[in-house]
């Protein structure tokens, strides 16, 4: 029969364990000491556990695993396997099977081998910044494992799941992008507390992608029917100089069959129905150059570009819509006593209006032509185009956005943000197709390594994403 003190200790132990407020390590040691102190267990029985060979093996293998992590062995082996696999998920798995087979020859325990290999496998779980092929393969495999049919990866690394598209001339897209703004080639750091998740790209756009996938899985599992075909898309190349190439490729494939477009991106309150387009250029200048004293008077590549910058900043912008420009980088030359032989600059202009963008393109070309001459070579490289708004039925877009706003307001009580942004919706809006970019999480510090989201908001965002899908099944969107 259990004595009263022992019963109290076990009850407190169970409560502490279930509440997760105390470290499991501390809880274990304190509970063992308490049970021995009150005579609930014999000290010899406790100490005999530490002499057990299985316990020693378990402790040793975790020490080895921790050592592999701290010495960077995990990352180095993971990176090597990734390079050899070249994006193939099957080859990655084969690599770890081979590694395990080798380790078994030296470690006579399958459990110990697993403890060594497991952290290596964790190091290559696909993430947005690690490898596009790996990320796409991960999402595709998740979709396939969760009952999605007709799942493919296109040339742009978009993962596309067609649902009910057979014989349908009209398609509705639900998308979220897989890439993040950071160029990291190793795993991004993730941490959490009781209220928040922290990671680079956690809100833009990892959590929105999760809400897309979970809402889509509900649709698949419950066999929800639509009067048109659905494309569930985890698209690539939204960030930076990705230039929306993933969504561009999607529209190249499906064209005018796409009648409306939803992108889950950004934070709760966002309901974007207006795009900000941009054109981005690199302008390079090459000259003969020379010694700053002996060859004084020769053309200086930096001076040429400085005169170009002056002309660019003298441009009168179109007034039909807000239009901006910026020279963000200028670099060149080699040393203080050399006439710069080469220099380059980065320049962009932005506007919601495609007409304004095209006017700026003409003015930019004229400014560049004005500094051309026989003693220099000017090269203009177009780095990327994000189109602005094209001709669109204003009433149709207004009705489409009102439908989205009604769904968002059902679960979110704050004021909605309708201002223009540069998102994947740029592409349909430039083609005259209704598109909304909708945030499904609460958070802050996007495009920084300290970005965070509220864990509670994930549930709210999932309700919004799923409700948009369910209402599309029962209401006429187009």
C-alpha positions as CSV (number, residue, x, y, z in Angstrom):
1,X,0.0,0.0,0.0
2,X,1.3,3.5,-1.0
3,X,2.0,5.7,2.0
4,X,0.5,9.2,2.3
5,X,3.8,11.1,1.6
6,X,4.6,8.9,-1.4
7,X,1.1,9.5,-2.8
8,X,1.5,13.2,-2.4
9,X,4.9,13.2,-4.1
10,X,3.6,11.1,-7.0
11,X,0.6,13.5,-7.4
12,X,2.8,16.5,-7.4
13,X,5.1,14.8,-9.8
14,X,2.2,14.1,-12.2
15,X,1.0,17.7,-12.0
16,X,4.4,19.1,-12.6
17,X,5.0,16.8,-15.6
18,X,1.6,17.6,-17.2
19,X,2.0,21.4,-16.7
20,X,5.4,21.4,-18.4
21,X,6.5,24.3,-16.1
22,X,9.6,22.6,-14.8
23,X,12.5,21.2,-16.8
24,X,12.1,17.4,-17.2
25,X,15.7,17.0,-16.0
26,X,15.2,19.0,-12.8
27,X,11.9,17.3,-12.2
28,X,13.4,13.8,-12.5
29,X,16.2,14.4,-10.1
30,X,14.1,16.2,-7.5
31,X,11.4,13.5,-7.6
32,X,14.0,10.7,-7.2
33,X,15.6,12.4,-4.3
34,X,12.2,13.0,-2.6
35,X,11.1,9.4,-3.1
36,X,14.3,8.1,-1.6
37,X,14.2,10.6,1.3
38,X,10.7,9.5,2.3
39,X,11.5,5.9,1.9
40,X,9.2,5.3,-1.1
41,X,12.0,3.6,-3.0
42,X,15.2,1.9,-1.9
43,X,18.4,3.9,-2.8
44,X,20.0,0.6,-4.0
45,X,17.3,0.2,-6.6
46,X,17.8,3.8,-7.8
47,X,21.6,3.4,-8.1
48,X,21.3,0.1,-9.8
49,X,19.5,1.8,-12.7
50,X,22.6,3.9,-13.4
51,X,24.7,0.7,-13.6
52,X,22.4,-0.8,-16.2
53,X,24.2,-1.2,-19.6
54,X,21.1,0.1,-21.5
55,X,21.0,3.3,-19.4
56,X,24.7,3.9,-20.0
57,X,24.3,3.3,-23.7
58,X,21.4,5.7,-23.9
59,X,23.4,8.4,-22.0
60,X,26.5,7.8,-24.2
61,X,24.7,8.0,-27.5
62,X,23.1,11.4,-26.6
63,X,26.4,12.7,-25.5
64,X,27.9,11.6,-28.9
65,X,25.0,13.2,-30.7
66,X,25.4,16.5,-28.8
67,X,29.1,16.4,-29.6
68,X,28.5,16.0,-33.3
69,X,26.2,19.0,-33.2
70,X,28.5,21.3,-31.2
71,X,31.5,20.4,-33.4
72,X,29.6,21.4,-36.5
73,X,29.9,17.8,-37.8
74,X,26.1,17.6,-38.2
75,X,26.1,20.7,-40.5
76,X,29.1,19.6,-42.5
77,X,27.8,16.0,-43.2
78,X,24.3,17.4,-43.9
79,X,25.7,19.9,-46.4
80,X,27.7,17.2,-48.1
81,X,24.7,14.9,-48.5
82,X,22.7,17.9,-49.9
83,X,25.3,18.7,-52.4
84,X,25.6,15.1,-53.6
85,X,21.8,14.7,-53.7
86,X,21.4,17.8,-55.8
87,X,17.9,18.4,-54.6
88,X,16.6,14.8,-54.8
89,X,14.7,13.9,-51.7
90,X,15.2,10.2,-52.5
91,X,18.9,10.6,-52.8
92,X,19.0,12.4,-49.4
93,X,17.2,9.4,-47.8
94,X,19.5,7.0,-49.6
95,X,22.5,9.0,-48.3
96,X,21.4,8.5,-44.7
97,X,20.7,4.8,-45.2
98,X,24.2,4.4,-46.5
99,X,25.6,6.4,-43.6
100,X,23.7,4.2,-41.1
101,X,25.0,1.0,-42.8
102,X,28.6,2.2,-42.4
103,X,28.1,3.2,-38.8
104,X,26.6,-0.2,-37.9
105,X,30.0,-1.7,-38.8
106,X,31.6,0.2,-35.9
107,X,28.7,0.7,-33.4
108,X,27.1,-2.6,-32.4
109,X,23.7,-1.0,-31.5
110,X,21.0,0.1,-33.9
111,X,19.7,2.5,-31.3
112,X,23.0,4.2,-31.0
113,X,23.4,4.5,-34.7
114,X,20.0,6.1,-34.9
115,X,21.1,8.7,-32.3
116,X,24.0,9.6,-34.4
117,X,22.1,9.8,-37.7
118,X,18.9,11.5,-36.4
119,X,20.4,14.9,-35.8
120,X,22.1,14.8,-39.2
121,X,18.7,14.2,-40.8
122,X,17.2,17.1,-38.9
123,X,19.8,19.3,-40.3
124,X,18.5,18.9,-43.8
125,X,14.8,19.1,-43.3
126,X,13.8,21.3,-46.3
127,X,13.4,25.0,-45.5
128,X,12.6,28.0,-47.8
129,X,16.2,29.2,-47.9
130,X,18.1,25.9,-48.0
131,X,17.3,24.6,-51.4
132,X,14.4,25.3,-53.7
133,X,14.3,21.7,-55.0
134,X,14.3,20.3,-51.5
135,X,11.6,22.7,-50.3
136,X,9.4,21.9,-53.3
137,X,10.0,18.2,-52.8
138,X,9.0,18.5,-49.2
139,X,5.7,20.2,-49.9
140,X,4.9,17.9,-52.8
141,X,5.6,14.8,-50.6
142,X,3.5,16.3,-47.8
143,X,0.6,16.9,-50.2
144,X,0.9,13.4,-51.6
145,X,0.9,11.9,-48.1
146,X,-2.2,13.8,-47.2
147,X,-4.4,12.7,-50.1
148,X,-3.8,15.4,-52.7
149,X,-4.0,14.2,-56.3
150,X,-2.4,15.5,-59.4
151,X,0.5,17.2,-57.6
152,X,3.4,18.4,-59.7
153,X,6.5,20.6,-59.5
154,X,6.8,22.9,-62.6
155,X,10.0,24.5,-64.1
156,X,9.8,27.5,-61.7
157,X,9.7,25.1,-58.7
158,X,6.0,25.9,-58.0
159,X,4.2,23.0,-56.3
160,X,0.8,22.8,-57.9
161,X,-2.1,20.5,-56.8
162,X,-5.0,20.5,-59.2
163,X,-8.4,19.8,-57.6
164,X,-11.5,19.2,-59.6
165,X,-10.0,20.7,-62.8
166,X,-11.0,18.0,-65.2
167,X,-13.1,19.5,-67.9
168,X,-13.3,22.9,-66.2
169,X,-12.6,26.1,-68.2
170,X,-12.4,28.3,-65.2
171,X,-9.9,28.0,-62.3
172,X,-9.5,29.7,-58.9
173,X,-6.0,29.9,-57.3
174,X,-5.1,29.7,-53.6
175,X,-1.4,30.3,-53.2
176,X,1.3,31.1,-50.7
177,X,5.0,31.5,-51.4
178,X,7.7,29.1,-50.2
179,X,10.7,31.4,-50.3
180,X,12.0,33.8,-47.6
181,X,14.0,36.9,-48.1
182,X,17.2,35.5,-46.5
183,X,20.0,33.8,-48.4
184,X,21.0,31.4,-45.7
185,X,22.2,28.0,-46.8
186,X,21.9,26.4,-43.4
187,X,18.9,25.8,-41.2
188,X,17.2,29.0,-40.1
189,X,17.0,29.4,-36.3
190,X,13.6,28.8,-34.7
191,X,12.6,29.5,-31.1
192,X,9.4,29.9,-29.2
193,X,7.9,31.0,-25.9
194,X,4.4,30.7,-24.6
195,X,3.0,33.3,-27.0
196,X,5.2,33.6,-30.0
197,X,7.2,31.8,-32.7
198,X,10.5,33.5,-33.8
199,X,12.4,32.8,-37.0
200,X,13.5,34.6,-40.1
201,X,10.6,34.4,-42.6
202,X,8.2,32.8,-40.0
203,X,5.4,35.3,-41.0
204,X,6.6,36.1,-44.5
205,X,5.6,33.5,-45.6
206,X,6.1,30.2,-43.8
207,X,3.1,30.4,-41.5
208,X,0.8,31.6,-44.3
209,X,1.9,28.6,-46.3
210,X,1.0,26.3,-43.4
211,X,-2.5,27.8,-43.3
212,X,-2.9,27.3,-47.0
213,X,-1.8,23.7,-46.8
214,X,-4.0,22.8,-43.8
215,X,-7.1,24.5,-45.2
216,X,-6.5,22.8,-48.5
217,X,-6.2,19.4,-46.7
218,X,-9.7,20.0,-45.2
219,X,-11.1,20.6,-48.6
220,X,-9.5,17.4,-50.0
221,X,-10.5,15.2,-47.0
222,X,-14.1,16.4,-47.0
223,X,-14.5,16.2,-50.8
224,X,-15.8,19.8,-51.1
225,X,-17.1,20.4,-54.6
226,X,-16.6,23.7,-56.6
227,X,-18.3,24.9,-59.8
228,X,-14.8,25.5,-61.1
229,X,-11.3,24.0,-60.8
230,X,-9.0,24.8,-57.9
231,X,-5.3,25.2,-58.0
232,X,-3.5,24.9,-54.6
233,X,-0.1,26.4,-55.2
234,X,3.0,26.7,-53.1
235,X,4.8,29.1,-55.4
236,X,8.5,30.1,-55.6
237,X,10.3,33.3,-56.3
238,X,8.2,36.0,-54.6
239,X,10.9,37.7,-52.7
240,X,13.5,40.2,-53.9
241,X,14.9,39.5,-57.4
242,X,12.8,36.4,-57.7
243,X,10.6,39.0,-59.5
244,X,7.4,37.0,-59.0
245,X,8.7,34.4,-61.5
246,X,6.8,31.6,-59.8
247,X,3.4,33.3,-60.3
248,X,4.4,34.4,-63.8
249,X,5.1,30.8,-64.7
250,X,1.8,29.7,-63.2
251,X,-0.1,32.1,-65.5
252,X,2.1,31.1,-68.5
253,X,0.8,27.5,-68.0
254,X,-2.8,28.1,-67.2
255,X,-3.4,31.5,-68.9
256,X,-6.8,33.0,-69.0
257,X,-8.4,29.9,-67.5
258,X,-7.5,31.5,-64.1
259,X,-10.4,33.8,-63.3
260,X,-9.4,34.9,-59.8
261,X,-6.5,34.6,-57.5
262,X,-5.8,34.5,-53.7
263,X,-2.4,34.8,-52.2
264,X,-1.9,34.2,-48.4
265,X,1.0,36.5,-47.5
266,X,1.7,39.1,-44.8
267,X,-0.1,39.8,-41.5
268,X,-3.7,39.9,-40.4
269,X,-5.6,43.0,-41.5
270,X,-4.0,42.9,-44.9
271,X,-6.4,42.7,-47.8
272,X,-4.4,44.0,-50.8
273,X,-6.2,44.6,-54.1
274,X,-3.7,47.0,-55.6
275,X,-0.2,46.2,-56.7
276,X,3.0,48.2,-56.6
277,X,5.0,47.5,-59.8
278,X,8.7,48.0,-60.2
279,X,11.5,48.0,-62.8
280,X,15.0,47.3,-61.5
281,X,18.3,48.0,-63.4
282,X,22.0,47.7,-63.2
283,X,23.9,50.4,-65.2
284,X,27.6,49.8,-65.8
285,X,30.1,52.1,-67.3
286,X,33.6,51.1,-68.6
287,X,36.3,53.6,-69.7
288,X,40.0,53.5,-70.5
289,X,41.0,54.7,-67.0
290,X,44.5,55.6,-66.1
291,X,46.8,57.3,-63.6
292,X,45.2,60.1,-61.7
293,X,48.2,62.5,-62.3
294,X,49.8,61.3,-65.5
295,X,46.4,60.7,-67.3
296,X,44.4,63.5,-65.8
297,X,41.5,64.5,-68.0
298,X,40.6,61.0,-69.2
299,X,37.0,60.0,-68.6
300,X,36.2,58.6,-65.1
301,X,33.5,55.9,-65.0
302,X,32.4,57.1,-61.5
303,X,32.0,60.7,-62.7
304,X,29.9,59.5,-65.7
305,X,27.5,57.6,-63.4
306,X,27.4,60.6,-61.0
307,X,26.2,62.7,-63.9
308,X,23.6,60.0,-64.7
309,X,22.4,60.0,-61.1
310,X,21.9,63.8,-61.3
311,X,19.8,63.4,-64.4
312,X,17.8,60.5,-62.9
313,X,16.9,62.6,-59.9
314,X,15.8,65.5,-62.2
315,X,13.1,63.3,-63.8
316,X,9.6,64.6,-63.4
317,X,7.5,61.6,-62.3
318,X,4.1,60.9,-63.8
319,X,1.2,62.2,-61.7
320,X,-1.6,59.8,-62.6
321,X,-0.5,57.5,-59.7
322,X,2.2,57.7,-57.0
323,X,5.5,57.1,-58.6
324,X,8.9,56.8,-56.9
325,X,12.5,56.1,-57.9
326,X,15.8,55.4,-56.1
327,X,19.5,54.8,-56.7
328,X,20.3,52.2,-54.1
329,X,23.9,51.2,-54.8
330,X,26.8,52.8,-56.6
331,X,30.3,51.3,-56.7
332,X,33.4,51.2,-58.7
333,X,37.0,52.2,-59.1
334,X,40.1,50.6,-57.6
335,X,42.2,53.1,-55.7
336,X,42.5,56.8,-54.8
337,X,45.2,57.5,-57.5
338,X,43.5,55.7,-60.4
339,X,41.0,57.1,-62.8
340,X,38.0,54.8,-62.3
341,X,37.9,52.3,-65.2
342,X,34.6,50.7,-64.2
343,X,31.6,51.6,-62.1
344,X,28.0,50.5,-61.7
345,X,24.8,51.5,-60.0
346,X,21.5,49.9,-59.1
347,X,18.3,51.9,-59.9
348,X,14.6,51.2,-59.6
349,X,11.3,53.0,-60.0
350,X,7.9,52.0,-58.6
351,X,4.2,52.7,-59.2
352,X,0.9,51.0,-58.9
353,X,0.1,52.1,-62.5
354,X,1.6,50.1,-65.4
355,X,1.2,53.2,-67.6
356,X,3.3,55.2,-65.1
357,X,5.9,52.5,-65.1
358,X,6.1,52.6,-68.9
359,X,6.5,56.3,-68.9
360,X,9.3,56.1,-66.4
361,X,11.0,53.4,-68.5
362,X,11.1,55.9,-71.4
363,X,12.5,58.7,-69.2
364,X,15.1,56.3,-67.8
365,X,16.3,55.3,-71.3
366,X,16.6,58.9,-72.3
367,X,18.7,59.8,-69.3
368,X,21.1,56.9,-70.0
369,X,21.4,57.9,-73.7
370,X,22.3,61.4,-72.6
371,X,25.6,60.2,-71.0
372,X,26.7,57.8,-73.7
373,X,29.8,58.8,-75.8
374,X,32.6,57.3,-77.8
375,X,35.1,57.1,-75.0
376,X,32.9,54.9,-72.7
377,X,30.7,51.9,-72.8
378,X,27.4,52.0,-71.1
379,X,25.6,48.7,-70.4
380,X,22.1,48.5,-69.0
381,X,20.9,45.3,-67.5
382,X,17.3,44.7,-66.6
383,X,17.3,42.9,-63.2
384,X,13.6,42.4,-62.8
385,X,10.1,43.6,-63.6
386,X,7.1,43.4,-61.3
387,X,4.2,44.7,-63.3
388,X,1.7,47.2,-61.9
389,X,-2.1,47.3,-62.3
390,X,-3.4,46.6,-65.7
391,X,-6.9,47.4,-67.2
392,X,-9.4,45.7,-64.9
393,X,-13.1,45.8,-64.3
394,X,-13.3,48.0,-61.3
395,X,-16.7,46.8,-60.1
396,X,-15.6,43.1,-60.4
397,X,-12.5,43.8,-58.4
398,X,-14.5,45.7,-55.8
399,X,-17.0,42.9,-55.4
400,X,-14.2,40.3,-55.1
401,X,-12.4,42.3,-52.5
402,X,-15.6,42.9,-50.5
403,X,-16.2,39.2,-50.4
404,X,-12.7,38.7,-49.0
405,X,-13.2,41.6,-46.5
406,X,-16.4,40.0,-45.2
407,X,-14.7,36.7,-44.5
408,X,-11.7,38.4,-42.8
409,X,-14.0,40.6,-40.6
410,X,-15.8,37.5,-39.4
411,X,-12.7,36.5,-37.5
412,X,-10.7,39.7,-37.2
413,X,-12.1,42.8,-35.5
414,X,-9.4,45.3,-36.5
415,X,-9.4,47.8,-39.3
416,X,-8.5,46.2,-42.7
417,X,-5.4,47.4,-44.6
418,X,-6.2,47.9,-48.3
419,X,-3.1,49.8,-49.3
420,X,-1.0,48.7,-52.3
421,X,1.9,46.3,-51.9
422,X,4.2,44.3,-54.2
423,X,3.0,40.7,-53.9
424,X,2.1,37.7,-56.1
425,X,-1.2,39.4,-56.8
426,X,0.7,41.8,-59.0
427,X,0.6,39.3,-61.8
428,X,-3.2,38.7,-62.1
429,X,-3.9,42.4,-61.4
430,X,-1.6,43.3,-64.3
431,X,-3.6,41.0,-66.5
432,X,-7.0,42.4,-65.5
433,X,-7.8,39.4,-63.3
434,X,-9.2,39.9,-59.7
435,X,-6.5,39.2,-57.1
436,X,-6.2,39.7,-53.3
437,X,-3.3,39.1,-51.1
438,X,-4.5,38.3,-47.6
439,X,-2.5,38.0,-44.3
440,X,-3.4,35.1,-42.0
441,X,-1.1,35.6,-39.0
442,X,-0.4,38.4,-36.5
443,X,3.3,39.4,-36.1
444,X,5.9,41.9,-36.7
445,X,9.5,42.6,-38.0
446,X,9.1,41.1,-41.4
447,X,12.3,40.9,-43.5
448,X,14.4,40.9,-40.3
449,X,16.0,38.0,-38.6
450,X,13.9,38.8,-35.5
451,X,10.5,38.3,-37.2
452,X,7.9,36.8,-34.9
453,X,4.2,35.7,-35.1
454,X,1.6,35.1,-32.4
455,X,0.8,31.4,-32.0
456,X,-2.8,32.2,-31.2
457,X,-3.2,33.9,-34.6
458,X,-2.5,30.7,-36.5
459,X,-5.9,29.4,-35.6
460,X,-7.6,32.7,-36.6
461,X,-5.7,32.7,-39.9
462,X,-6.6,29.1,-40.6
463,X,-10.3,29.9,-40.2
464,X,-9.9,32.8,-42.7
465,X,-8.2,30.7,-45.3
466,X,-10.6,27.8,-44.9
467,X,-13.7,30.1,-44.9
468,X,-12.5,31.8,-48.1
469,X,-12.3,28.3,-49.7
470,X,-15.7,27.1,-48.4
471,X,-17.5,30.3,-49.4
472,X,-16.0,30.1,-52.9
473,X,-17.6,26.7,-53.1
474,X,-21.1,28.1,-52.5
475,X,-21.0,31.7,-53.8
476,X,-20.4,33.0,-57.3
477,X,-17.0,34.8,-57.4
478,X,-16.9,35.3,-61.2
